[in-house]
């Protein structure tokens, strides 16, 4: 498969995978310390992720994408911590976090442990903001236990990534391609020039490109490969019909112009995949690439501020409420 064809197959939400093609063995790199758990939490109950809790108010879970730790949400947390209690998730094996003991049923375990975390922490229908794999996980959580989850902000993600090119593809049909991707991730790093090109297709700012690439190198290859396999072979397009809460879908397309994407063609992919979702709105960034919370930050905050104010309002006593206009 040519690199161009590979990238085309993965647009728009699988661009994060391209970071992983440059993975170096995580053991050879200095690991970053795991995020501190909330005082009332029991980290042993969720070995597939850690959680850092910041702020007070209505609860919001923030779930990062492939290879990214919770730090990808630092600016988002800084904006919302005065109004919301932010639960920042870092998945095991991503961005320097210790790898899980086993990758069996990896994303299923993440899903179930997150649902247990929400229950044991007594979080009342928390809002979820999820990027890429994190957006997929948010949809899966809500489709599994609709009554437990609040409004969702889905950042450049889809219910079934493998069907980007072929809407008729099934999860079973996707397994050979997914297995090929899983194996590719274990073959070692790609040339640095190709890595730079891939990261640049997802992020505009060069400093942020460096940060994201480093997280990719710090990630555990087998864990990332299994996460990608699990997401590639899980089709939520029918399951999302069970989701009861409003959903804001934020899409990117500009980074994929070189592969023939247009705003209209990419929006059509989103609309087709989200057809069964009862309450949703799709908004497309004009210029932002895959990491929309970095790449089109003012637009991202304007969209998310208004949505959260409408559907997950901060408690009246919260300080410094965001002053934005409803869209």
Secondary structure, DSSP 8 states (H G I E B T S, - for coil): --HHHHHHHHTTGGGGHHHHTT---GGGS---------TT--GGGGTTEEEEEE--SEEEEEE--TT--GGGGHHHHHHHTTTEEEEEEEETTSTT----S--TTHHHHHHHHHHHHHHHTT--SEEEEEETHHHHHHHHHHHH-GGGEEEEEEES--S-GGGSS-TT--HHHHHHHHHHHHHHTTS----HHHHHHHHHTT-S-HHHHHHHHHHHHHS-HHHHHHHHHHHHT---TTGGGG--S-EEEEE--GGGGGGT--HHHHHHHHHHHTTT-SSEEEEE-SS--S-HHHHTHHHHHHHHHHHHHHHS---TT-SS-------
